[in-house]
Amino acid sequence: MAGTLAAGALAGCAGKNQVPSIGYGVDAVVASYNGGSALGANSGAAAVFSRVLTGFFYTGPDGQPVADTDTGTAKEVPGEAQTIQYRLNPEGVYSDGIPSSCDDLVLTWAARSGRFTKPAPGGPVPLFDAASTDGYRDIERVDCQPGSKDATVLFRPGKHYAAWKTLFNAAELMPAHVVATQVKVPNVVTPVQTGDQPTLERVADFWNNGWTLAPGKLDLTVLPSSGPYRIDSFGDKDGLVLVKNEKWWGNQPKTPRIVVWDRHSDLKAKVSDNSVGVLDVGAGSLGDVSLSGFHKQNLPGRGVEQLVLGTGGVFGGADARRAFASCVPRQALFEKFGHPDYTVKIGLGSGPLNSRTVQQDSVYYQSISGAGDKYKGDGTAAQAAASSSLANQTVRIGYVKPDDARAAMVAAIADACKAGGVNVIDAGAPDFTASQLTEGKVDAILGGTAAMPGPSGTLGATDAIAALRTGAGLNFGRFGNGRYDAIADQLAAEDNSTVVLNLLNEQENLLWSEMPSVPLFASPRTIGFGNGMENGIAGATKAGAGWNMDRWVLKR
């Protein structure tokens, strides 16, 4: 023991010591462990749990899918139908000692395929409250012997999903054995394969609700980890505490404890009292907070800062939605909020964003982005609103408070739309959720891709595409357009650039005409790493700066 102390003392004299616990301040809202559900995806599970619940791929710092061979391997097999062979790591085991198995893939597919429904007054509705079914609904079946490490995923004849590396991903591949225990069945594979409706309804009920997270109310038995960290506790005072998962078989995490402070923590205070070693928030959202102890940068994100509009109430008609878009001062909002401390000449963050689904650095962007040019929000445009069905109407814009930048944006929109006779109200609240748009409690959401309050977006824009699809969980405005759905399906499989360009042009014209949302700009993010931090790599995507938290080392 004396030797250890002496070594520690020497280390202290020689330089800085490694800090055993790092605070991660992120403007996600910790609400669900299940990143494949609408609640989990919208609240930011990918930014918090990517190194707790691992998958075959995770979202890298540029928004691209990166293979995670610690979880297993996935490879496309040649053949007439698209087929992916998944092989889980033989050493893979959850923190509760139960081995990972292909049951996890079967559960994820069942929940996200859209094929399991229950009767409702207006016709069948999905059993599972999935964020989206994109890719999964094209899968014919998942061949899996319960408990096996191997799964073969076969797509439907004639279907091809180019973005298959976004399936069975980190924060979305959930532990099937937990569900089996909760609903008291030997495994979830058999009821899925046999279509056992009563059991599937119980499975869906747990998948939808059993993984919700609230401070002080954790049942750790349903929250096993398949990654380098596991949940230890979650409280208002102490944050969400992640600790080293003793059963993890891969490279051990460099720091044994990470404390996540989400948007419901007082992030400003946490930064001021040095509780935070890594910060990832919307630029300007914390107001005049001092980041003197950080190496920080503002950068354009892969998320789309946008107004997601309802399709009922005041926005029941496309003409009202277009009128509102014409009074939103898109150019002025970009100038003031869209590129803080940076000026980009071309590509991501170089101007107002004229597409909801195509990134500004895409080879297609310049050719398809013209449809949005007339929506600049100048004085003439505001007058267009005055002569529309929106005149003398009230528009309530919701977002998660506190957020200084979004509050100022709503004020600027209110000011601009007043000239068009439209009364814009700030309906932001600390307990705001995207489902309030679906319920008609607000008329629009100011947020990122798929109305996410915090980190959002990927290179392939899969969430952005899904958020406009009829019936998708992330489609909080309940927009539905069969032609949009068909174009999205075709684009998911198309590799001929001329066909892609034609489809994208048609899609953009359709979306600017129907106006389910008003894109503003690439969401600017402030990412800061405390002085003395090693291996901090900014990722302005839905996985946030926490995408590689198991590599972080902070020396003080």
C-alpha positions as a printed NumPy array, in Angstrom:
array([[  0.   ,   0.   ,   0.   ],
       [  2.842,   2.397,   0.884],
       [  4.346,   1.766,  -2.549],
       [  1.102,   2.777,  -4.21 ],
       [  0.91 ,   6.002,  -2.224],
       [  4.505,   6.845,  -3.042],
       [  3.866,   6.276,  -6.731],
       [  0.764,   8.497,  -6.553],
       [  2.702,  11.226,  -4.766],
       [  5.452,  11.052,  -7.38 ],
       [  2.902,  11.265, -10.175],
       [  1.467,  14.376,  -8.534],
       [  4.911,  16.002,  -8.383],
       [  5.76 ,  15.026, -11.937],
       [  2.636,  16.524, -13.453],
       [ -1.108,  16.161, -13.487],
       [ -3.213,  13.281, -12.172],
       [ -6.024,  11.62 , -14.068],
       [ -9.481,  12.576, -12.816],
       [-11.537,   9.426, -11.936],
       [-14.909,  10.925, -12.933],
       [-15.817,  13.219, -15.849],
       [-19.01 ,  15.302, -16.122],
       [-20.634,  15.288, -19.564],
       [-23.013,  18.222, -20.042],
       [-25.314,  17.649, -23.01 ],
       [-28.635,  19.222, -23.978],
       [-30.339,  15.882, -24.603],
       [-33.258,  15.041, -22.291],
       [-32.72 ,  11.671, -20.602],
       [-36.178,  10.082, -20.913],
       [-35.757,   6.505, -22.194],
       [-33.102,   3.803, -22.376],
       [-34.662,   2.604, -25.633],
       [-33.184,   4.628, -28.503],
       [-35.33 ,   2.772, -31.037],
       [-38.57 ,   4.154, -29.583],
       [-39.954,   7.543, -30.598],
       [-39.367,   8.842, -27.053],
       [-35.809,   7.495, -26.848],
       [-34.762,   8.738, -30.285],
       [-36.308,  12.186, -29.822],
       [-34.895,  12.71 , -26.333],
       [-31.327,  11.914, -27.393],
       [-30.55 ,   8.331, -26.287],
       [-27.802,   8.088, -28.946],
       [-25.847,  10.957, -27.33 ],
       [-26.015,   9.364, -23.884],
       [-26.144,   5.57 , -24.311],
       [-24.015,   4.759, -27.385],
       [-21.283,   3.34 , -25.12 ],
       [-23.784,   1.668, -22.763],
       [-25.917,  -0.2  , -25.31 ],
       [-23.644,  -1.075, -28.211],
       [-24.689,  -2.195, -31.685],
       [-23.114,  -3.512, -34.87 ],
       [-22.451,   0.105, -35.852],
       [-22.373,   3.456, -34.089],
       [-22.549,   7.024, -35.399],
       [-19.032,   8.416, -35.836],
       [-17.986,  12.083, -35.452],
       [-18.769,  12.943, -39.073],
       [-22.197,  11.303, -38.864],
       [-21.128,   8.126, -40.676],
       [-21.882,   4.566, -39.477],
       [-18.748,   2.958, -37.985],
       [-18.486,  -0.806, -37.446],
       [-18.208,  -1.929, -33.813],
       [-16.499,  -5.31 , -33.975],
       [-16.618,  -5.645, -30.169],
       [-20.361,  -6.241, -30.617],
       [-19.983,  -8.473, -33.653],
       [-19.672,  -8.468, -37.414],
       [-22.209,  -7.729, -40.139],
       [-21.614,  -8.505, -43.786],
       [-23.701,  -8.424, -46.912],
       [-23.973, -11.849, -48.551],
       [-24.29 , -12.076, -52.363],
       [-27.645, -13.393, -53.571],
       [-30.87 , -12.532, -55.292],
       [-32.504, -10.995, -52.189],
       [-30.482,  -8.6  , -50.034],
       [-29.107, -10.697, -47.171],
       [-26.987,  -9.599, -44.188],
       [-25.162, -12.12 , -42.018],
       [-24.798, -10.958, -38.397],
       [-22.453, -12.709, -35.985],
       [-22.346, -11.559, -32.372],
       [-19.037, -11.658, -30.528],
       [-18.787, -15.071, -28.787],
       [-17.539, -13.243, -25.652],
       [-20.424, -10.763, -25.69 ],
       [-22.344, -10.727, -22.426],
       [-24.638,  -8.213, -20.728],
       [-23.668,  -6.669, -17.393],
       [-26.211,  -8.991, -15.708],
       [-24.251, -12.016, -16.959],
       [-26.681, -13.037, -19.754],
       [-24.925, -13.554, -23.117],
       [-25.922, -11.376, -26.063],
       [-27.859, -13.363, -28.67 ],
       [-29.68 , -13.064, -31.984],
       [-32.868, -12.716, -29.908],
       [-31.86 ,  -9.037, -29.58 ],
       [-31.998,  -8.605, -33.368],
       [-35.363, -10.381, -33.598],
       [-36.817,  -8.078, -30.925],
       [-35.438,  -4.947, -32.619],
       [-36.808,  -6.024, -35.998],
       [-40.21 ,  -6.995, -34.56 ],
       [-40.507,  -3.62 , -32.818],
       [-39.45 ,  -1.605, -35.857],
       [-40.874,  -3.569, -38.795],
       [-44.349,  -2.03 , -38.514],
       [-45.941,  -5.403, -39.26 ],
       [-47.275,  -6.108, -35.769],
       [-50.503,  -4.186, -35.191],
       [-53.632,  -4.162, -33.05 ],
       [-57.204,  -3.185, -33.987],
       [-58.285,   0.415, -33.308],
       [-61.395,   2.467, -34.198],
       [-59.763,   4.011, -37.287],
       [-58.117,   0.77 , -38.441],
       [-55.067,  -1.184, -37.234],
       [-52.346,   0.722, -35.354],
       [-48.747,  -0.383, -34.671],
       [-48.155,  -2.305, -31.442],
       [-44.721,  -0.734, -31.034],
       [-44.078,   2.988, -30.668],
       [-41.025,   2.864, -32.938],
       [-39.083,   5.976, -33.928],
       [-39.169,   4.78 , -37.521],
       [-39.576,   1.61 , -39.56 ],
       [-37.155,   2.647, -42.325],
       [-35.06 ,  -0.329, -43.462],
       [-36.644,  -2.682, -40.931],
       [-40.002,  -2.844, -42.724],
       [-38.17 ,  -4.098, -45.848],
       [-36.9  ,  -7.139, -43.932],
       [-38.809, -10.34 , -44.712],
       [-37.508, -12.222, -41.677],
       [-34.646, -12.655, -39.224],
       [-33.462, -16.266, -39.056],
       [-32.372, -16.975, -35.491],
       [-32.283, -19.949, -33.155],
       [-33.105, -18.562, -29.689],
       [-29.894, -17.992, -27.741],
       [-27.637, -18.281, -30.807],
       [-24.902, -15.795, -31.707],
       [-25.813, -15.904, -35.416],
       [-28.619, -14.22 , -37.327],
       [-29.388, -14.025, -41.028],
       [-31.465, -11.027, -42.068],
       [-33.324, -11.493, -45.359],
       [-34.957,  -8.57 , -47.116],
       [-38.209,  -8.824, -49.05 ],
       [-37.905,  -9.772, -52.738],
       [-37.257,  -6.671, -54.835],
       [-36.353,  -4.556, -51.793],
       [-32.882,  -3.142, -51.205],
       [-31.905,  -0.863, -48.332],
       [-28.634,   0.888, -49.148],
       [-28.275,   2.32 , -45.614],
       [-28.38 ,  -1.138, -43.949],
       [-25.437,  -0.139, -41.728],
       [-27.841,   2.109, -39.808],
       [-29.824,  -0.949, -38.619],
       [-29.244,  -2.752, -35.259],
       [-27.202,   0.218, -34.097],
       [-25.794,   1.492, -30.811],
       [-28.487,   2.686, -28.354],
       [-31.127,   0.811, -30.409],
       [-30.252,  -2.893, -30.01 ],
       [-32.193,  -3.703, -26.858],
       [-31.774,  -6.687, -24.467],
       [-34.42 ,  -9.253, -25.479],
       [-33.815, -11.39 , -22.382],
       [-35.087,  -8.564, -20.164],
       [-38.358,  -8.456, -22.113],
       [-38.692, -12.267, -21.991],
       [-38.269, -12.173, -18.184],
       [-40.766,  -9.32 , -17.794],
       [-43.492, -10.948, -19.906],
       [-42.707, -14.411, -18.506],
       [-41.845, -16.289, -21.715],
       [-38.763, -18.453, -22.408],
       [-37.678, -16.121, -25.249],
       [-39.118, -13.434, -27.569],
       [-38.154, -15.231, -30.801],
       [-40.928, -17.862, -30.646],
       [-43.857, -15.419, -30.213],
       [-42.474, -13.269, -33.044],
       [-42.043, -16.254, -35.365],
       [-45.474, -17.689, -34.553],
       [-47.298, -14.336, -34.444],
       [-48.588, -14.997, -30.904],
       [-50.722, -11.82 , -30.574],
       [-51.42 , -11.783, -26.79 ],
       [-47.718, -12.297, -26.02 ],
       [-46.643,  -9.741, -28.635],
       [-48.957,  -7.173, -27.05 ],
       [-47.224,  -7.704, -23.695],
       [-43.795,  -7.563, -25.385],
       [-44.765,  -4.285, -27.077],
       [-46.094,  -2.822, -23.839],
       [-42.752,  -3.39 , -22.137],
       [-40.733,  -2.221, -25.185],
       [-42.774,   0.994, -25.274],
       [-42.901,   1.762, -21.55 ],
       [-40.57 ,  -0.481, -19.553],
       [-37.395,   1.448, -20.339],
       [-38.551,   4.979, -19.561],
       [-36.185,   6.792, -17.216],
       [-37.045,   9.223, -14.433],
       [-34.68 ,  10.563, -11.741],
       [-34.858,   8.522,  -8.537],
       [-36.983,   5.753, -10.076],
       [-34.592,   3.195, -11.543],
       [-35.011,  -0.545, -11.713],
       [-31.463,  -1.56 , -12.631],
       [-32.542,  -5.154, -13.351],
       [-34.175,  -3.988, -16.612],
       [-31.195,  -1.807, -17.592],
       [-28.309,  -4.205, -18.269],
       [-25.464,  -2.87 , -20.4  ],
       [-23.767,  -4.372, -23.451],
       [-21.035,  -1.737, -23.548],
       [-18.062,  -0.371, -21.603],
       [-20.331,   1.589, -19.241],
       [-23.49 ,   0.687, -17.335],
       [-26.038,   2.851, -15.511],
       [-25.338,   3.107, -11.791],
       [-27.877,   5.726, -10.658],
       [-30.008,   8.65 , -11.85 ],
       [-31.053,  11.514,  -9.589],
       [-31.93 ,  15.195,  -9.828],
       [-29.005,  16.111,  -7.592],
       [-26.337,  13.656,  -8.805],
       [-27.138,  13.36 , -12.515],
       [-27.108,  10.147, -14.553],
       [-24.108,   8.177, -13.294],
       [-22.446,   5.729, -15.687],
       [-19.78 ,   3.419, -14.278],
       [-17.416,   0.869, -15.723],
       [-19.193,  -2.338, -16.755],
       [-17.168,  -5.124, -15.078],
       [-18.459,  -7.665, -17.621],
       [-17.27 ,  -5.687, -20.68 ],
       [-15.008,  -7.822, -22.872],
       [-13.503,  -5.11 , -25.093],
       [-10.931,  -2.383, -24.369],
       [-11.596,  -1.117, -20.869],
       [-12.925,   2.441, -20.51 ],
       [-10.11 ,   4.892, -19.729],
       [-12.155,   6.751, -17.07 ],
       [-14.172,   4.6  , -14.645],
       [-17.08 ,   7.021, -14.142],
       [-19.005,   9.459, -16.369],
       [-21.744,  11.699, -14.96 ],
       [-24.243,  12.869, -17.561],
       [-25.842,  16.25 , -16.873],
       [-28.738,  16.643, -19.302],
       [-30.847,  19.661, -20.254],
       [-32.913,  19.291, -17.063],
       [-29.81 ,  19.798, -14.929],
       [-28.855,  23.456, -14.532],
       [-26.126,  23.165, -17.164],
       [-25.043,  26.771, -16.722],
       [-24.415,  26.183, -12.996],
       [-22.715,  22.826, -13.676],
       [-20.269,  24.52 , -16.062],
       [-19.618,  27.344, -13.573],
       [-18.901,  25.01 , -10.638],
       [-16.57 ,  22.788, -12.733],
       [-18.891,  19.75 , -12.612],
       [-18.582,  19.473, -16.39 ],
       [-15.47 ,  18.275, -18.237],
       [-17.159,  17.858, -21.647],
       [-19.884,  20.177, -22.935],
       [-22.103,  19.608, -25.987],
       [-24.967,  22.091, -26.417],
       [-26.737,  24.174, -29.022],
       [-24.643,  27.285, -29.701],
       [-25.924,  30.206, -27.624],
       [-28.383,  28.055, -25.682],
       [-26.68 ,  28.715, -22.32 ],
       [-26.48 ,  32.479, -22.885],
       [-23.444,  34.263, -21.468],
       [-21.867,  31.262, -19.711],
       [-18.086,  31.492, -19.339],
       [-16.162,  28.638, -20.961],
       [-12.717,  29.861, -19.917],
       [-11.678,  26.416, -18.624],
       [-12.511,  24.723, -21.933],
       [-11.04 ,  24.304, -25.344],
       [-14.302,  25.011, -27.164],
       [-15.451,  25.351, -30.737],
       [-18.651,  26.295, -32.465],
       [-19.332,  24.195, -35.536],
       [-22.22 ,  23.421, -37.899],
       [-23.934,  20.143, -37.025],
       [-25.501,  17.401, -39.116],
       [-28.851,  18.282, -37.55 ],
       [-31.397,  20.582, -39.194],
       [-32.511,  23.503, -37.019],
       [-36.137,  23.817, -38.079],
       [-39.747,  24.56 , -37.272],
       [-41.746,  21.32 , -37.371],
       [-45.35 ,  22.26 , -38.122],
       [-48.553,  20.513, -37.115],
       [-50.966,  19.467, -39.85 ],
       [-54.127,  20.167, -37.83 ],
       [-55.611,  23.248, -36.173],
       [-54.213,  26.512, -37.444],
       [-51.935,  24.58 , -39.839],
       [-54.634,  22.251, -41.151],
       [-54.036,  23.453, -44.722],
       [-50.833,  23.666, -46.754],
       [-51.651,  27.274, -47.669],
       [-51.501,  28.288, -43.98 ],
       [-48.196,  26.438, -43.549],
       [-46.74 ,  28.17 , -46.645],
       [-47.979,  31.548, -45.418],
       [-46.252,  31.007, -42.076],
       [-43.02 ,  29.933, -43.808],
       [-43.112,  33.121, -45.859],
       [-43.089,  35.334, -42.759],
       [-40.355,  33.336, -40.955],
       [-37.2  ,  35.463, -41.487],
       [-34.977,  32.578, -42.581],
       [-32.127,  34.707, -43.934],
       [-32.072,  37.006, -40.895],
       [-32.23 ,  34.027, -38.499],
       [-29.269,  32.445, -40.27 ],
       [-27.272,  35.679, -40.082],
       [-27.919,  36.084, -36.367],
       [-28.028,  32.493, -35.076],
       [-26.884,  30.165, -37.874],
       [-23.11 ,  30.629, -37.877],
       [-21.878,  31.841, -34.471],
       [-18.107,  32.531, -34.497],
       [-17.592,  30.876, -37.879],
       [-18.17 ,  31.715, -41.509],
       [-18.329,  28.889, -44.004],
       [-18.134,  29.769, -47.693],
       [-19.405,  26.486, -49.094],
       [-20.979,  23.333, -47.653],
       [-22.39 ,  22.678, -44.18 ],
       [-23.356,  25.903, -42.419],
       [-22.769,  28.187, -45.422],
       [-26.262,  29.73 , -45.544],
       [-29.938,  29.107, -44.807],
       [-30.683,  25.415, -45.307],
       [-32.955,  24.792, -48.28 ],
       [-33.558,  21.086, -47.712],
       [-34.875,  18.981, -44.87 ],
       [-33.169,  15.742, -45.947],
       [-30.124,  16.646, -48.088],
       [-26.965,  17.944, -46.404],
       [-25.377,  21.15 , -47.674],
       [-22.12 ,  19.352, -48.467],
       [-23.897,  16.713, -50.582],
       [-23.046,  16.622, -54.301],
       [-26.793,  16.987, -54.966],
       [-27.489,  19.988, -52.75 ],
       [-26.806,  22.856, -55.168],
       [-28.917,  21.219, -57.871],
       [-32.   ,  20.649, -55.71 ],
       [-32.062,  23.504, -53.206],
       [-33.643,  26.199, -55.398],
       [-37.228,  25.507, -54.322],
       [-36.639,  27.132, -50.93 ],
       [-35.047,  30.307, -52.246],
       [-38.254,  32.319, -52.289],
       [-38.744,  31.74 , -48.542],
       [-36.366,  34.362, -47.179],
       [-38.857,  36.019, -44.813],
       [-38.498,  39.59 , -46.095],
       [-41.156,  42.301, -45.83 ],
       [-42.966,  41.308, -49.026],
       [-43.166,  37.703, -47.871],
       [-44.706,  38.795, -44.566],
       [-47.407,  40.622, -46.503],
       [-48.237,  37.316, -48.234],
       [-49.11 ,  35.947, -44.794],
       [-51.408,  38.924, -44.192],
       [-53.584,  37.992, -47.153],
       [-53.762,  34.297, -46.246],
       [-55.939,  32.117, -44.034],
       [-53.296,  32.565, -41.329],
       [-54.02 ,  36.285, -40.845],
       [-55.17 ,  37.117, -37.29 ],
       [-54.343,  33.574, -36.161],
       [-52.12 ,  32.552, -33.235],
       [-49.158,  30.188, -33.679],
       [-47.717,  28.576, -30.515],
       [-44.064,  27.505, -30.869],
       [-42.833,  24.926, -28.352],
       [-39.273,  23.954, -27.377],
       [-37.45 ,  22.741, -24.261],
       [-36.455,  25.554, -21.913],
       [-34.097,  26.979, -20.804],
       [-32.612,  27.804, -24.221],
       [-31.515,  31.4  , -24.737],
       [-30.869,  30.964, -28.473],
       [-34.243,  29.396, -29.284],
       [-36.078,  31.916, -27.077],
       [-34.439,  34.744, -29.07 ],
       [-35.295,  32.997, -32.351],
       [-38.968,  32.692, -31.394],
       [-38.966,  36.406, -30.488],
       [-37.451,  37.261, -33.895],
       [-40.049,  35.107, -35.692],
       [-42.852,  36.747, -33.668],
       [-41.563,  40.182, -34.599],
       [-41.326,  39.351, -38.322],
       [-44.72 ,  37.605, -38.523],
       [-46.531,  40.41 , -36.701],
       [-46.283,  42.407, -39.972],
       [-48.274,  39.631, -41.628],
       [-50.965,  39.739, -38.962],
       [-49.806,  36.477, -37.378],
       [-49.537,  36.313, -33.593],
       [-46.603,  34.071, -32.591],
       [-46.475,  32.906, -28.964],
       [-43.458,  31.447, -27.156],
       [-44.788,  28.14 , -25.778],
       [-41.399,  26.877, -24.612],
       [-41.37 ,  25.026, -21.275],
       [-38.907,  22.959, -19.193],
       [-41.211,  19.924, -19.485],
       [-41.956,  20.399, -23.193],
       [-42.069,  17.18 , -25.243],
       [-42.461,  16.731, -28.985],
       [-45.676,  14.752, -28.449],
       [-47.365,  18.047, -27.462],
       [-47.429,  18.895, -31.187],
       [-49.222,  15.619, -31.959],
       [-51.701,  16.385, -29.138],
       [-52.409,  19.868, -30.534],
       [-51.05 ,  21.676, -27.454],
       [-48.658,  23.653, -29.683],
       [-48.706,  24.43 , -33.411],
       [-44.977,  24.115, -34.119],
       [-41.76 ,  22.844, -32.533],
       [-38.437,  24.655, -32.771],
       [-35.799,  21.915, -32.63 ],
       [-33.258,  19.886, -34.55 ],
       [-33.739,  16.948, -36.912],
       [-36.969,  15.078, -36.059],
       [-37.73 ,  17.836, -33.496],
       [-34.885,  16.66 , -31.235],
       [-34.099,  19.162, -28.448],
       [-30.373,  18.346, -28.341],
       [-27.814,  16.604, -30.587],
       [-29.309,  15.423, -33.884],
       [-28.512,  14.43 , -37.445],
       [-26.369,  11.914, -39.311],
       [-24.555,  11.913, -42.64 ],
       [-27.248,   9.752, -44.252],
       [-30.088,  11.848, -42.743],
       [-32.073,   8.69 , -41.876],
       [-33.963,  10.403, -38.994],
       [-34.702,  13.426, -41.18 ],
       [-36.195,  11.201, -43.902],
       [-38.215,   9.133, -41.403],
       [-39.595,  12.238, -39.652],
       [-41.632,  13.087, -42.775],
       [-42.929,   9.59 , -43.449],
       [-46.612,   8.786, -42.953],
       [-47.178,   7.178, -39.558],
       [-43.544,   7.281, -38.357],
       [-43.022,   7.768, -34.608],
       [-40.663,  10.687, -35.251],
       [-43.276,  12.387, -37.472],
       [-44.724,  14.481, -34.631],
       [-46.597,  16.832, -36.994],
       [-48.429,  13.819, -38.491],
       [-47.654,  14.867, -42.059],
       [-48.672,  12.227, -44.589],
       [-48.015,  12.174, -48.309],
       [-48.022,   8.941, -50.323],
       [-45.819,  10.367, -53.062],
       [-43.193,  11.497, -50.546],
       [-43.208,   7.99 , -49.027],
       [-42.769,   6.397, -52.465],
       [-39.879,   8.737, -53.362],
       [-38.175,   8.031, -50.014],
       [-38.533,   4.279, -50.638],
       [-37.048,   4.582, -54.111],
       [-34.162,   6.781, -52.911],
       [-33.325,   4.215, -50.202],
       [-32.378,   1.707, -52.914],
       [-31.316,   3.921, -55.852],
       [-27.666,   4.317, -56.901],
       [-28.063,   5.918, -60.348],
       [-27.107,   9.581, -59.775],
       [-29.371,  10.945, -62.528],
       [-32.392,   9.119, -61.108],
       [-31.45 ,  10.256, -57.584],
       [-31.213,  13.88 , -58.709],
       [-34.606,  13.751, -60.441],
       [-36.237,  12.134, -57.402],
       [-34.671,  14.642, -55.012],
       [-35.886,  17.56 , -57.136],
       [-39.407,  16.159, -57.13 ],
       [-39.206,  15.555, -53.384],
       [-37.986,  19.103, -52.635],
       [-40.71 ,  20.709, -54.729],
       [-43.308,  18.552, -52.975],
       [-42.005,  19.409, -49.491],
       [-41.764,  23.152, -50.156],
       [-45.317,  23.039, -51.489],
       [-46.755,  20.969, -48.603],
       [-44.484,  22.668, -45.979],
       [-44.543,  20.071, -43.15 ],
       [-41.576,  21.928, -41.648],
       [-39.526,  25.056, -42.246],
       [-35.781,  24.295, -42.414],
       [-33.635,  27.14 , -41.091],
       [-29.941,  26.165, -41.014],
       [-27.476,  23.418, -40.056],
       [-27.775,  23.337, -36.237],
       [-24.722,  25.092, -34.777],
       [-23.227,  23.262, -31.813],
       [-20.863,  24.394, -29.076],
       [-18.578,  21.531, -28.099],
       [-16.049,  22.1  , -25.351],
       [-13.45 ,  19.829, -23.782],
       [-12.037,  20.832, -20.4  ],
       [ -8.4  ,  21.844, -20.325],
       [ -6.336,  18.688, -19.788],
       [ -8.729,  16.456, -21.744],
       [ -7.305,  13.749, -24.032],
       [ -9.169,  11.922, -26.84 ],
       [-12.038,  14.409, -26.945],
       [-13.257,  14.487, -30.558],
       [-16.172,  16.76 , -31.446],
       [-19.076,  14.972, -33.102],
       [-21.824,  17.396, -34.141],
       [-24.319,  14.569, -34.806],
       [-27.064,  12.748, -32.908],
       [-24.366,  10.733, -31.082],
       [-22.892,  13.973, -29.731],
       [-19.468,  14.41 , -28.191],
       [-20.161,  11.264, -26.133],
       [-19.731,   8.94 , -29.121],
       [-16.301,   7.849, -27.746],
       [-16.663,   8.655, -24.033],
       [-14.937,   5.384, -23.115],
       [-11.681,   6.882, -24.507],
       [-11.822,  10.134, -22.52 ],
       [ -8.973,  10.963, -20.129],
       [ -8.995,  14.19 , -18.113],
       [ -5.854,  15.26 , -16.272],
       [ -5.889,  18.052, -13.718]])
